[in-house]
Amino acid sequence: MAALKEYKPRTKPSSKRIVIYKFTAILFPIFLLVLIEIILRVFNYGHSVNLFIDYPDDKNYYVLNPDASKKYFSNQKIATTGNSEHFKKKKDENTLRIFVLGESTTIGYPYFHNGSFHRWLQYRLTHTFPNRNFEIINLSLTAVNSYTTYGFANELIDYEPDAVLIYTGHNEYYGALGVGSTESIAGTPQLIDLILYLRQFRLMQLLTNGYEKIQRIAGGNKPSSGGTRMKLMVANQQIPYQSDLYERGVEQFRRNMDRTLQLLAKRNIPVFVSNLVSNEKDLKPFVSFSVDTVNSSKFNSAYNLGLTALTNGNLPTASSYFKAANQLNSNHALCTYYLGRTAYLQGDFGQAKRYFSRARDLDGLRFRAPEAFNGIIGQLCQQYKNTHLVDTKALFEANSANSIIGDELILEHVHPDLKGYALLSDAFYEALKKARFFTIKDEPEMSLAQLLRDMPITKVDSLAGLYKVANLKRNWPFNEVMSTQSFRVESVEEKLAYSLTTQQTTWNDALSHLYDFYMRSHALRDARKVVETLVLEYPTDVRYYEKAAMLSGELNDQATAIFYFKKAFALAPTFDKARYLFVLYLQLDRPKEALPYLDYAIQNNQSRFDLQSVKANTEQIISLEQRTAIDSTNVSILNQIASAYYRMDNKKGTLNYVQKILTIDPTNKEALALFTQLN
C-alpha cells in the first residue's frame, strides 16, 4: 500500500497582503470614478459650473458663466442666467472692483439693464469721479436665494474685489433650494452642501440627467403644467407664521448669510448688506389661515361685517368689527391687514404701520421676506467689522406717504419702480461714502436729484418694465383682471417696448431702431440717451463713448462731450480724440487740462495743423492765468490772453476774455478791436 501523503494546511495570507487587498478594493472604485470623470470631461460632456469663464470676445476678460446657476437647480430647464458684464483679468491700478450679489430685485426686474440699482450707482460714481474706473459686476440671478449668495461669494473672493454689495432675502422660501420650493432638497443643510459640491462633477451631471430621463419616461413624457416662473418655483403655498417650515427658512437665511459674511471677513473685504423692503400698505396678503371650528362662525361674522363697514366708509365700525375678529384669531393675515387699512384711513399711521408689517409676516404665501430677516441682517452687520448695514428701508420709508412703503415705490410685491431703484442705489452710495470707500474732495458730486434727472433710461426700457409687471399681475398669485385699455401701444416707443416684452425683438435691436427714429426726428438729446444707455451696457466698447461725445458736441454740451471723449481716449487713444479734447478744453478756458492731449496730438500728428504754435499759445495762457490769480483786474494781462486765444482761432475763449476786459474798462481799444473782428 502506497504511503499516505503528508497533509499540509494552506498558509494564511500575510497581513501585508491583506492590507494590499483592502487598499486595492477601496482605491479601485475611486480610480474608476476618476477615470469616468476624466473621460466625460475629455468628450466635453456636461458643463462647468465655475462662477467665471473667459469672455468669448476678448480672452483678457472674465464674465459670469451662464451655467453657474445650474449647480443650484435640480431642474436644469428652469435654471436662470444673469448679466454678461465682463471685467479685466488683470485689474488696473486706477480701478475699483465691486461685485453685487442677490436675486431678482438686485438684478433690476422688471427693467433689467439700466433699471438695476447697480447701473444707477455706476453712472453716479463715474460722473462724480471721472478720472477713476469703476467695475460694478452684478452676479445676481432671478429665482435664487442665500445658497447662491454664499456659493458665489466663495468664488468671487479670488478675483480682487474691493467691495461686495448684497441685497437678498425675498426668495428664501421659494428660490432654488428654498424650504418651500419645487427645487428644494430634503435633508440637513450639510447634506445640501455636499450635493452642491458634487454637482460640479460631470459624473454627477450624467447621473442627474439619467434620472430626469427615467422620470420623463415613467411619467409618459407629460408636458410641464406651464405658468410663470413664480408659480413653477412654489411647492408649498401655505407656510404658517412661526411654523416648523417657517423657522427652517429663517435658520437657512441666518446660516447662509452668516457664513457668507464670515468668509468675506476672513479676506477683509468690505461688505455692504441692505435690509429689505416690500409693499406693505397696498398689497393684501395672498394666503390667510382659517380659525378653528369652534370660533370660525363668530370670526367670519365679525370679519364680514367689518368688510361691509369698510366698503361703506364707516371706519370706526369697521375697526370695531375687525378688532373683534382679531381677538378670535390674531393670526389671520387679511384681518390684520384690514385693521391696518382702517387705522391708516383714520390717520393713525403708527398703528397702521404695525398692522401692515404683521400682516406681511402672517401671509402664508411667502413671497415677501418676514421682518425677522431684517433683524438677522442688522445683527450680522454688527457682528462683522468689515460689514456695513445699508438702511434702504429707512430711505424708502422717508420717501413714502406717512412713512409706510406702498405703490409709490414698489411695482407689485417686492420690485421697486425706477425711482425706487434710484433710491436703492442712493442707499448703497451713502453707505459707501460713510464707510470712506471713496471720499469727495474737489469733485462736483452728483446729487440724487441730478441722478434722477440725467440717468439714461429710455422710454422703451421704462415702458417694457411696466408691460412686464402688467403681465405678471394677470397671473397667479395676483390674478388681477386687467382692462383691455390698461396701456396703449401707439407711439414708436410703445410699439418697440411691446415687441421687447413679447420677445418679438431683442433689446439691442429695439434700441437700434429707437436711435434711428430719434436721429431721423433730429431729437438729439433723446438719441444721446440711447447711446449713453449702451455705454453703461457695454463699458469697454469705445464706439458708444465716441457717439455720445459727438452728440454732446452737437448739443453744445462741452462738459459731457469732454467726459465721453476722455473715456474713449482712455480705452483707445487716437489723434482725433486728443484733438477734440484739447480744443474743447481750450474753449472752456482750461488750458492746463488741454496740454496733455495737445502733447499727444503733436507726437501723433496726422494733420497739417501747426500744433507747436497752438502749444506755445497754450503755455503762454497758462503762465498769464497764473498772474491773473494775483491781479484779476490787470487789463494788459487779460488782453494778452484774449489775443492768444484769438491767434488759435478760439472764438469762445477770445470772447470770454474780451467781455471780462470790457466789464472792467468799457473803452479798452484792444478789446473793442477784437470784439469787432470776432463779429
C-alpha positions as CSV (number, residue, x, y, z in Angstrom):
1,M,0.0,0.0,0.0
2,A,1.4,3.3,-1.0
3,A,2.3,5.6,1.7
4,L,-0.2,8.4,2.5
5,K,1.0,11.9,1.5
6,E,1.5,14.2,4.4
7,Y,-1.3,16.8,4.7
8,K,-0.1,20.4,4.6
9,P,-2.6,23.1,5.7
10,R,-3.0,26.1,3.4
11,T,-0.9,29.0,4.6
12,K,-2.8,32.1,5.7
13,P,-2.1,35.3,3.6
14,S,0.2,37.6,5.3
15,S,-1.2,40.7,7.0
16,K,0.7,42.8,4.4
17,R,-1.1,41.1,1.6
18,I,-4.5,41.6,3.3
19,V,-3.7,45.3,3.6
20,I,-2.9,45.5,-0.1
21,Y,-6.2,43.7,-1.0
22,K,-8.2,46.1,1.1
23,F,-6.4,49.1,-0.2
24,T,-7.0,47.9,-3.8
25,A,-10.6,47.3,-3.0
26,I,-11.0,50.8,-1.8
27,L,-8.9,52.5,-4.5
28,F,-10.3,50.7,-7.5
29,P,-13.8,52.2,-7.3
30,I,-12.3,55.6,-6.7
31,F,-10.0,55.1,-9.7
32,L,-12.9,54.0,-11.8
33,L,-14.9,57.1,-10.8
34,V,-12.0,59.4,-11.6
35,L,-11.5,57.7,-14.9
36,I,-15.1,58.2,-15.9
37,E,-14.9,61.8,-14.8
38,I,-11.8,62.4,-17.0
39,I,-13.5,60.6,-20.0
40,L,-16.6,62.8,-19.6
41,R,-14.5,65.9,-19.5
42,V,-12.4,64.9,-22.5
43,F,-15.5,64.4,-24.5
44,N,-16.9,67.7,-23.2
45,Y,-19.9,66.2,-21.6
46,G,-21.9,68.4,-19.2
47,H,-20.9,71.9,-18.3
48,S,-18.6,73.8,-16.0
49,V,-20.3,75.4,-13.0
50,N,-17.4,77.7,-12.2
51,L,-18.6,81.3,-11.4
52,F,-16.5,82.9,-14.2
53,I,-15.3,81.9,-17.6
54,D,-13.2,83.6,-20.3
55,Y,-15.1,86.3,-22.1
56,P,-15.6,84.9,-25.6
57,D,-14.9,88.2,-27.4
58,D,-11.7,89.0,-25.5
59,K,-9.7,86.5,-23.5
60,N,-8.2,89.3,-21.4
61,Y,-11.6,89.5,-19.6
62,Y,-13.7,87.3,-17.4
63,V,-17.5,87.1,-17.5
64,L,-20.2,85.4,-15.4
65,N,-20.6,81.8,-16.5
66,P,-24.2,81.3,-17.9
67,D,-24.1,77.8,-16.5
68,A,-23.1,78.8,-13.0
69,S,-26.7,78.7,-11.7
70,K,-27.2,75.1,-12.8
71,K,-25.4,74.0,-9.7
72,Y,-28.4,75.2,-7.6
73,F,-31.3,73.9,-9.8
74,S,-32.3,70.2,-9.9
75,N,-34.4,71.0,-13.0
76,Q,-31.8,72.4,-15.4
77,K,-34.5,73.7,-17.7
78,I,-35.6,76.4,-15.3
79,A,-32.1,77.4,-14.2
80,T,-31.7,81.2,-14.7
81,T,-28.9,83.2,-16.3
82,G,-27.6,86.6,-15.3
83,N,-25.9,89.6,-16.8
84,S,-22.9,89.5,-19.1
85,E,-20.7,92.1,-17.5
86,H,-17.1,91.4,-18.3
87,F,-14.1,92.6,-16.3
88,K,-10.3,92.6,-16.8
89,K,-8.3,89.5,-15.7
90,K,-5.6,91.9,-14.5
91,K,-7.2,94.8,-12.6
92,D,-5.9,98.2,-13.4
93,E,-4.4,100.3,-10.6
94,N,-7.0,103.0,-11.1
95,T,-9.9,100.6,-10.8
96,L,-12.3,99.9,-8.0
97,R,-14.0,96.5,-8.5
98,I,-17.3,95.9,-6.9
99,F,-19.3,92.6,-7.0
100,V,-23.1,92.6,-6.5
101,L,-25.0,89.6,-5.1
102,G,-28.7,89.0,-4.9
103,E,-31.8,88.0,-6.7
104,S,-34.5,89.5,-9.0
105,T,-34.7,92.9,-7.2
106,T,-30.9,93.1,-7.3
107,I,-30.7,92.4,-11.0
108,G,-33.3,95.1,-11.7
109,Y,-36.5,93.2,-12.5
110,P,-38.6,94.1,-14.5
111,Y,-36.4,96.7,-16.2
112,F,-33.0,94.9,-16.1
113,H,-30.2,96.8,-17.9
114,N,-30.0,100.3,-16.6
115,G,-33.1,100.0,-14.4
116,S,-31.0,97.9,-12.0
117,F,-29.7,99.8,-9.0
118,H,-26.1,99.0,-9.7
119,R,-26.3,100.8,-13.0
120,W,-27.6,103.9,-11.3
121,L,-24.7,103.6,-8.9
122,Q,-22.2,103.1,-11.7
123,Y,-23.5,106.2,-13.5
124,R,-23.3,108.3,-10.4
125,L,-19.8,107.2,-9.4
126,T,-18.4,107.5,-12.9
127,H,-19.7,111.1,-13.3
128,T,-18.6,112.1,-9.8
129,F,-15.2,110.6,-10.2
130,P,-14.5,110.9,-14.0
131,N,-10.8,110.0,-13.5
132,R,-11.5,106.8,-11.7
133,N,-12.6,103.4,-13.2
134,F,-15.4,101.5,-11.5
135,E,-16.1,97.9,-12.4
136,I,-19.5,97.0,-10.9
137,I,-20.2,93.4,-11.8
138,N,-23.7,92.2,-11.0
139,L,-23.8,88.5,-10.3
140,S,-27.5,88.4,-9.2
141,L,-30.0,85.9,-10.6
142,T,-33.7,85.5,-10.5
143,A,-35.3,82.6,-8.6
144,V,-32.3,82.1,-6.3
145,N,-31.6,82.7,-2.6
146,S,-28.9,82.8,0.1
147,Y,-27.4,79.5,-1.0
148,T,-26.3,81.2,-4.3
149,T,-25.2,84.2,-2.3
150,Y,-22.8,82.1,-0.3
151,G,-21.7,79.9,-3.2
152,F,-20.9,82.9,-5.4
153,A,-19.2,84.7,-2.6
154,N,-17.0,81.7,-2.1
155,E,-15.6,82.0,-5.6
156,L,-15.5,85.8,-6.2
157,I,-13.1,86.3,-3.3
158,D,-10.3,85.2,-5.6
159,Y,-11.0,87.9,-8.2
160,E,-9.7,91.0,-6.3
161,P,-12.9,92.5,-5.1
162,D,-12.7,96.0,-3.5
163,A,-16.2,95.6,-2.1
164,V,-19.2,93.3,-2.2
165,L,-22.8,94.6,-2.2
166,I,-25.7,92.3,-1.1
167,Y,-29.4,92.6,-1.4
168,T,-31.2,89.3,-0.8
169,G,-33.9,87.6,1.2
170,H,-37.3,87.7,-0.6
171,N,-36.6,84.4,-2.4
172,E,-35.5,82.5,0.7
173,Y,-38.6,80.2,0.8
174,Y,-39.3,79.7,-2.9
175,G,-35.9,80.3,-4.6
176,A,-33.7,77.4,-5.6
177,L,-33.1,75.2,-2.6
178,G,-35.7,77.1,-0.5
179,V,-37.6,75.1,2.0
180,G,-40.9,75.7,0.2
181,S,-39.6,75.5,-3.3
182,T,-40.1,72.8,-6.0
183,E,-36.2,73.0,-6.2
184,S,-35.7,72.0,-2.6
185,I,-33.6,69.1,-1.4
186,A,-34.7,67.1,1.6
187,G,-32.1,66.7,4.3
188,T,-29.8,68.6,6.6
189,P,-28.0,71.8,5.4
190,Q,-24.8,69.7,5.5
191,L,-26.3,67.2,3.0
192,I,-27.4,70.1,0.7
193,D,-23.8,71.5,0.9
194,L,-22.5,68.0,-0.1
195,I,-24.9,67.7,-3.1
196,L,-23.9,71.2,-4.3
197,Y,-20.3,70.2,-4.1
198,L,-20.9,67.0,-6.1
199,R,-22.8,68.9,-8.8
200,Q,-19.6,70.4,-10.2
201,F,-18.6,66.9,-11.4
202,R,-19.6,65.7,-14.8
203,L,-20.4,62.2,-13.4
204,M,-23.0,63.7,-11.1
205,Q,-24.4,65.6,-14.0
206,L,-24.6,62.4,-16.0
207,L,-26.5,60.6,-13.2
208,T,-28.8,63.6,-12.7
209,N,-29.6,63.7,-16.5
210,G,-30.2,60.0,-16.5
211,Y,-32.6,60.2,-13.5
212,E,-34.5,63.0,-15.2
213,K,-34.9,61.0,-18.4
214,I,-36.2,58.0,-16.5
215,Q,-38.7,60.2,-14.7
216,R,-39.9,61.6,-18.0
217,I,-40.3,58.1,-19.5
218,A,-42.1,56.8,-16.3
219,G,-44.4,59.9,-16.5
220,G,-45.2,59.3,-20.1
221,N,-43.3,62.4,-21.2
222,K,-46.2,64.6,-19.9
223,P,-45.6,68.2,-20.7
224,S,-45.0,70.8,-18.0
225,S,-48.0,72.4,-16.4
226,G,-46.7,75.7,-17.5
227,G,-47.2,79.0,-15.8
228,T,-44.9,81.8,-14.7
229,R,-41.5,81.0,-13.1
230,M,-43.1,82.4,-9.9
231,K,-45.7,79.6,-10.0
232,L,-43.2,76.9,-11.1
233,M,-40.9,77.5,-8.2
234,V,-43.6,77.2,-5.5
235,A,-44.2,73.8,-3.9
236,N,-45.8,74.8,-0.6
237,Q,-48.2,77.6,-0.9
238,Q,-49.1,77.6,2.8
239,I,-46.3,78.2,5.3
240,P,-47.8,79.5,8.6
241,Y,-46.0,82.1,10.6
242,Q,-43.6,80.6,13.1
243,S,-44.3,77.0,11.9
244,D,-41.5,74.5,11.6
245,L,-41.2,75.2,7.9
246,Y,-41.2,78.9,8.5
247,E,-38.4,78.6,11.1
248,R,-36.4,76.4,8.8
249,G,-36.4,79.2,6.3
250,V,-35.3,81.7,8.9
251,E,-32.5,79.5,10.0
252,Q,-31.4,78.8,6.4
253,F,-31.2,82.5,5.8
254,R,-29.3,83.1,9.1
255,R,-26.8,80.3,8.4
256,N,-26.0,81.2,4.8
257,M,-25.7,84.9,5.4
258,D,-23.5,84.3,8.5
259,R,-21.1,82.1,6.6
260,T,-21.1,84.5,3.6
261,L,-20.1,87.4,5.8
262,Q,-17.6,85.3,7.8
263,L,-16.0,84.2,4.6
264,L,-15.6,87.8,3.4
265,A,-14.4,89.0,6.8
266,K,-11.5,86.5,6.7
267,R,-10.3,88.2,3.5
268,N,-11.1,91.6,5.0
269,I,-13.3,92.5,2.0
270,P,-15.7,95.4,2.7
271,V,-19.3,94.2,2.5
272,F,-22.4,96.4,2.3
273,V,-25.6,94.5,3.1
274,S,-29.0,96.1,2.6
275,N,-32.1,95.4,4.7
276,L,-35.2,94.5,2.7
277,V,-38.2,96.5,1.5
278,S,-41.6,95.3,0.2
279,N,-45.1,96.6,-0.5
280,E,-46.9,96.6,2.9
281,K,-49.6,99.3,2.5
282,D,-51.0,98.5,-0.9
283,L,-50.7,94.7,-1.2
284,K,-53.1,92.4,0.6
285,P,-51.7,89.1,1.9
286,F,-52.1,86.3,-0.5
287,V,-53.0,83.5,2.0
288,S,-54.7,83.7,5.3
289,F,-55.3,80.7,7.6
290,S,-58.8,79.8,8.8
291,V,-59.6,79.7,12.5
292,D,-60.5,76.6,14.5
293,T,-64.0,75.3,14.0
294,V,-65.1,76.5,17.5
295,N,-64.6,80.2,16.7
296,S,-65.0,80.1,12.9
297,S,-68.6,81.2,12.8
298,K,-68.1,84.2,15.2
299,F,-64.9,85.2,13.4
300,N,-66.4,85.1,9.9
301,S,-69.4,87.1,11.1
302,A,-67.3,89.9,12.7
303,Y,-64.8,89.8,9.8
304,N,-67.5,90.1,7.1
305,L,-69.3,92.9,9.0
306,G,-66.0,94.7,9.1
307,L,-65.6,94.4,5.4
308,T,-69.1,95.7,4.8
309,A,-68.5,98.7,7.1
310,L,-65.1,99.4,5.4
311,T,-66.7,99.3,1.9
312,N,-69.4,101.7,3.1
313,G,-66.8,104.1,4.5
314,N,-67.8,103.6,8.1
315,L,-64.3,103.4,9.5
316,P,-65.0,103.3,13.3
317,T,-67.5,100.5,12.9
318,A,-65.1,98.6,10.6
319,S,-62.3,98.9,13.0
320,S,-64.5,97.7,15.9
321,Y,-65.6,94.5,13.9
322,F,-62.0,93.8,12.7
323,K,-60.7,94.1,16.3
324,A,-63.4,91.7,17.5
325,A,-62.4,89.2,14.8
326,N,-58.8,89.7,15.6
327,Q,-59.4,88.7,19.3
328,L,-60.8,85.4,18.0
329,N,-57.9,84.8,15.6
330,S,-54.9,87.1,15.9
331,N,-53.0,85.2,13.1
332,H,-55.4,85.9,10.3
333,A,-53.3,87.8,7.7
334,L,-56.2,89.6,5.9
335,C,-58.0,90.6,9.1
336,T,-54.7,92.1,10.3
337,Y,-54.2,93.9,7.0
338,Y,-57.7,95.5,7.2
339,L,-57.0,96.6,10.7
340,G,-54.0,98.4,9.1
341,R,-56.2,99.9,6.4
342,T,-58.8,101.2,8.8
343,A,-56.1,102.7,11.1
344,Y,-54.4,104.3,8.1
345,L,-57.6,105.8,6.7
346,Q,-58.3,107.2,10.2
347,G,-54.9,108.8,10.3
348,D,-53.4,106.5,12.9
349,F,-50.3,105.8,10.8
350,G,-48.1,104.4,13.6
351,Q,-50.7,101.7,14.4
352,A,-51.3,101.1,10.7
353,K,-47.6,100.5,10.1
354,R,-47.5,97.9,12.9
355,Y,-50.6,96.1,11.5
356,F,-49.3,96.2,7.9
357,S,-45.9,94.7,9.0
358,R,-47.6,91.9,10.9
359,A,-50.0,91.2,8.0
360,R,-46.9,90.7,5.8
361,D,-45.4,88.3,8.3
362,L,-48.6,86.3,8.6
363,D,-49.1,85.9,4.8
364,G,-48.9,82.2,4.2
365,L,-47.5,82.6,0.7
366,R,-44.0,83.8,1.4
367,F,-43.0,86.0,-1.5
368,R,-42.1,88.8,0.9
369,A,-39.4,88.3,3.4
370,P,-40.5,88.5,7.1
371,E,-39.2,91.2,9.4
372,A,-37.1,88.6,11.1
373,F,-34.7,88.7,8.1
374,N,-34.0,92.4,8.7
375,G,-33.3,91.6,12.3
376,I,-30.8,89.0,11.2
377,I,-29.1,91.4,8.7
378,G,-28.8,94.0,11.4
379,Q,-27.3,91.6,13.9
380,L,-24.8,90.2,11.4
381,C,-23.7,93.7,10.3
382,Q,-22.8,94.5,14.0
383,Q,-21.0,91.2,14.3
384,Y,-18.5,91.6,11.5
385,K,-16.3,94.8,11.4
386,N,-15.9,94.8,7.7
387,T,-19.7,94.6,7.1
388,H,-21.8,97.7,6.8
389,L,-25.6,98.0,7.1
390,V,-27.3,99.7,4.1
391,D,-30.6,101.1,5.6
392,T,-32.7,101.0,2.4
393,K,-35.8,100.5,4.5
394,A,-35.4,103.8,6.3
395,L,-34.8,105.6,3.0
396,F,-37.9,104.1,1.3
397,E,-40.0,105.0,4.3
398,A,-38.7,108.6,4.2
399,N,-39.9,108.7,0.6
400,S,-43.3,107.1,1.2
401,A,-46.6,108.6,2.2
402,N,-46.8,108.6,6.0
403,S,-43.6,106.5,6.2
404,I,-45.3,103.3,5.1
405,I,-44.0,101.6,1.9
406,G,-46.6,101.0,-0.8
407,D,-47.3,101.5,-4.5
408,E,-45.4,104.8,-4.6
409,L,-42.1,102.9,-4.9
410,I,-43.0,99.2,-5.3
411,L,-44.5,97.9,-8.6
412,E,-46.2,94.8,-7.1
413,H,-44.9,92.9,-4.0
414,V,-41.1,93.5,-3.8
415,H,-39.8,95.0,-7.0
416,P,-39.2,98.8,-7.0
417,D,-40.2,101.2,-9.7
418,L,-37.5,103.3,-11.3
419,K,-37.5,105.9,-8.5
420,G,-37.3,103.0,-6.1
421,Y,-34.2,101.6,-7.8
422,A,-32.6,105.1,-7.8
423,L,-33.3,105.2,-4.0
424,L,-31.8,101.8,-3.6
425,S,-28.7,102.9,-5.4
426,D,-28.6,106.1,-3.2
427,A,-28.7,103.9,0.0
428,F,-25.7,102.0,-1.2
429,Y,-23.9,105.2,-2.4
430,E,-24.3,106.9,1.0
431,A,-23.2,103.7,2.9
432,L,-20.1,103.5,0.7
433,K,-19.4,107.2,1.4
434,K,-19.9,106.8,5.1
435,A,-17.5,103.9,5.2
436,R,-14.9,106.0,3.3
437,F,-14.9,103.6,0.4
438,F,-14.5,106.8,-1.5
439,T,-14.1,110.4,-0.4
440,I,-15.4,113.6,-2.0
441,K,-12.7,116.2,-2.3
442,D,-12.7,118.7,-5.2
443,E,-15.1,116.7,-7.3
444,P,-18.5,118.1,-8.1
445,E,-20.6,115.4,-6.5
446,M,-23.6,114.2,-8.5
447,S,-26.7,114.6,-6.2
448,L,-29.6,112.2,-6.2
449,A,-31.7,114.9,-7.9
450,Q,-29.2,115.2,-10.7
451,L,-29.1,111.4,-11.0
452,L,-32.9,111.1,-11.3
453,R,-32.7,113.9,-14.0
454,D,-29.8,112.6,-16.0
455,M,-29.8,108.8,-15.7
456,P,-30.0,107.4,-19.2
457,I,-33.1,105.2,-19.2
458,T,-35.0,105.2,-22.4
459,K,-38.8,105.3,-22.7
460,V,-38.6,101.8,-24.2
461,D,-36.9,100.4,-21.1
462,S,-39.4,102.2,-18.8
463,L,-42.4,101.0,-20.7
464,A,-41.2,97.5,-21.2
465,G,-40.8,97.2,-17.4
466,L,-44.4,98.4,-16.9
467,Y,-45.7,95.9,-19.5
468,K,-43.9,93.0,-17.9
469,V,-45.4,93.9,-14.5
470,A,-48.9,94.2,-16.0
471,N,-48.5,90.7,-17.5
472,L,-47.2,89.4,-14.2
473,K,-50.2,90.7,-12.3
474,R,-52.6,88.9,-14.7
475,N,-51.2,85.6,-13.4
476,W,-51.1,83.7,-10.2
477,P,-50.9,84.7,-7.3
478,F,-52.1,88.2,-8.2
479,N,-54.8,87.2,-10.7
480,E,-55.7,90.8,-11.4
481,V,-58.3,91.5,-14.1
482,M,-56.6,93.9,-16.4
483,S,-58.6,96.3,-18.6
484,T,-58.1,95.9,-22.4
485,Q,-57.1,99.6,-22.4
486,S,-54.7,99.2,-19.4
487,F,-51.9,100.5,-21.6
488,R,-51.6,102.0,-25.1
489,V,-49.4,100.7,-27.9
490,E,-49.4,103.6,-30.4
491,S,-46.1,105.5,-30.4
492,V,-42.8,104.2,-31.7
493,E,-41.5,103.8,-28.2
494,E,-44.7,101.9,-27.1
495,K,-44.5,99.6,-30.1
496,L,-40.8,98.8,-29.5
497,A,-41.4,98.2,-25.8
498,Y,-44.3,95.9,-26.5
499,S,-42.2,93.9,-29.1
500,L,-39.4,93.7,-26.5
501,T,-41.8,92.5,-23.8
502,T,-43.4,89.8,-26.1
503,Q,-39.9,88.7,-27.2
504,Q,-40.5,89.7,-30.8
505,T,-37.3,91.7,-30.8
506,T,-34.1,91.8,-28.8
507,W,-33.1,94.7,-26.5
508,N,-30.2,95.7,-28.8
509,D,-32.4,95.7,-31.9
510,A,-35.1,97.8,-30.1
511,L,-32.5,100.4,-29.0
512,S,-31.0,100.4,-32.5
513,H,-34.5,101.2,-34.0
514,L,-35.1,103.8,-31.3
515,Y,-31.8,105.5,-32.0
516,D,-32.5,105.7,-35.8
517,F,-36.0,107.1,-35.1
518,Y,-34.6,109.8,-32.9
519,M,-31.9,110.7,-35.4
520,R,-34.5,111.0,-38.2
521,S,-36.6,113.2,-35.9
522,H,-33.5,115.2,-35.0
523,A,-34.2,114.5,-31.4
524,L,-30.5,114.6,-30.5
525,R,-31.0,114.7,-26.7
526,D,-33.1,111.5,-26.8
527,A,-30.7,109.9,-29.3
528,R,-27.8,110.6,-26.8
529,K,-29.8,109.0,-24.0
530,V,-30.0,105.8,-26.1
531,V,-26.2,105.9,-26.7
532,E,-25.5,106.6,-23.0
533,T,-27.7,103.5,-22.2
534,L,-25.4,101.5,-24.5
535,V,-22.3,102.9,-22.8
536,L,-23.4,101.5,-19.5
537,E,-24.3,98.2,-21.1
538,Y,-21.0,97.9,-23.0
539,P,-18.5,99.9,-21.0
540,T,-15.4,98.7,-23.0
541,D,-16.9,99.5,-26.4
542,V,-15.2,102.8,-27.5
543,R,-17.7,103.4,-30.3
544,Y,-20.5,104.3,-27.9
545,Y,-18.4,106.8,-26.0
546,E,-17.4,108.5,-29.2
547,K,-21.1,108.7,-30.3
548,A,-22.1,110.1,-27.0
549,A,-19.3,112.7,-27.2
550,M,-20.2,113.7,-30.7
551,L,-23.9,114.1,-29.9
552,S,-23.0,116.2,-26.8
553,G,-20.9,118.4,-29.1
554,E,-23.9,118.9,-31.4
555,L,-26.0,119.8,-28.4
556,N,-23.3,122.3,-27.3
557,D,-22.8,120.4,-24.1
558,Q,-19.0,120.6,-23.9
559,A,-18.6,119.2,-20.4
560,T,-20.4,116.0,-21.3
561,A,-18.5,115.8,-24.6
562,I,-15.2,116.0,-22.7
563,F,-16.4,113.3,-20.3
564,Y,-17.1,110.8,-23.0
565,F,-14.1,111.7,-25.2
566,K,-11.8,111.2,-22.2
567,K,-13.4,107.8,-21.5
568,A,-13.0,106.9,-25.2
569,F,-9.4,108.2,-25.2
570,A,-8.5,106.1,-22.1
571,L,-9.8,103.0,-23.9
572,A,-8.2,103.6,-27.3
573,P,-6.1,106.8,-27.6
574,T,-6.1,108.4,-31.1
575,F,-5.0,111.7,-32.7
576,D,-8.6,112.7,-33.4
577,K,-9.8,112.1,-29.9
578,A,-6.9,114.0,-28.5
579,R,-7.6,116.9,-30.9
580,Y,-11.2,117.0,-29.8
581,L,-10.2,117.1,-26.2
582,F,-7.6,119.9,-26.3
583,V,-9.9,122.0,-28.5
584,L,-12.8,121.5,-26.0
585,Y,-10.7,122.3,-23.0
586,L,-9.4,125.4,-24.6
587,Q,-12.9,126.5,-25.5
588,L,-13.8,126.1,-21.8
589,D,-10.6,128.1,-20.8
590,R,-9.0,125.0,-19.1
591,P,-5.5,125.2,-20.8
592,K,-3.8,123.0,-18.2
593,E,-6.1,120.1,-18.9
594,A,-5.7,120.7,-22.6
595,L,-1.9,120.4,-22.5
596,P,-1.5,116.5,-22.1
597,Y,-3.8,115.9,-25.1
598,L,-2.1,118.6,-27.1
599,D,1.2,116.9,-26.4
600,Y,-0.2,113.5,-27.5
601,A,-1.6,115.1,-30.7
602,I,1.8,116.7,-31.5
603,Q,3.5,113.3,-31.1
604,N,0.9,111.6,-33.3
605,N,0.2,114.5,-35.7
606,Q,-1.7,113.2,-38.7
607,S,-2.8,116.6,-39.9
608,R,-1.3,119.7,-41.5
609,F,-2.1,121.9,-38.5
610,D,0.8,123.7,-36.8
611,L,0.2,122.3,-33.4
612,Q,3.5,123.7,-32.0
613,S,2.2,127.2,-32.2
614,V,-1.0,126.1,-30.5
615,K,1.1,124.6,-27.7
616,A,3.2,127.8,-27.4
617,N,0.0,129.9,-27.1
618,T,-1.5,127.4,-24.6
619,E,1.6,127.6,-22.4
620,Q,1.5,131.4,-22.6
621,I,-2.1,131.4,-21.5
622,I,-1.3,129.1,-18.5
623,S,1.5,131.4,-17.5
624,L,-0.6,134.5,-17.8
625,E,-3.6,133.0,-15.9
626,Q,-1.3,132.3,-13.0
627,R,-0.6,136.0,-12.9
628,T,-4.3,136.9,-13.0
629,A,-4.8,134.8,-9.9
630,I,-2.8,137.6,-8.1
631,D,-4.3,140.5,-10.1
632,S,-7.6,139.6,-11.7
633,T,-8.3,143.2,-13.0
634,N,-5.0,143.6,-14.9
635,V,-6.3,144.6,-18.3
636,S,-3.0,144.2,-20.0
637,I,-2.7,140.5,-19.0
638,L,-6.3,139.8,-19.9
639,N,-5.7,141.4,-23.4
640,Q,-2.7,139.1,-23.9
641,I,-4.8,136.0,-23.0
642,A,-7.6,137.2,-25.3
643,S,-5.1,137.7,-28.2
644,A,-3.5,134.3,-27.6
645,Y,-7.0,132.6,-27.9
646,Y,-7.7,134.7,-31.0
647,R,-4.4,133.5,-32.6
648,M,-5.7,129.9,-32.1
649,D,-9.0,130.8,-33.7
650,N,-10.7,130.0,-30.4
651,K,-13.6,132.5,-30.7
652,K,-15.3,131.3,-27.5
653,G,-12.1,131.8,-25.4
654,T,-11.4,135.1,-27.0
655,L,-15.0,136.4,-26.4
656,N,-14.8,135.2,-22.8
657,Y,-11.8,137.4,-22.0
658,V,-13.0,140.4,-24.2
659,Q,-16.1,140.5,-22.0
660,K,-14.1,140.4,-18.8
661,I,-12.0,143.3,-20.1
662,L,-14.9,145.4,-21.2
663,T,-16.6,144.9,-17.8
664,I,-13.5,146.5,-16.2
665,D,-12.7,149.0,-19.0
666,P,-15.6,149.6,-21.4
667,T,-13.5,151.8,-23.7
668,N,-10.5,149.5,-24.0
669,K,-9.3,149.8,-27.6
670,E,-7.7,146.3,-27.9
671,A,-10.7,144.5,-26.5
672,L,-13.1,146.5,-28.7
673,A,-10.9,145.7,-31.8
674,L,-11.0,142.0,-31.0
675,F,-14.7,142.2,-30.4
676,T,-15.2,143.8,-33.9
677,Q,-13.0,141.2,-35.5
678,L,-15.0,138.4,-33.9
679,N,-18.2,139.8,-35.3
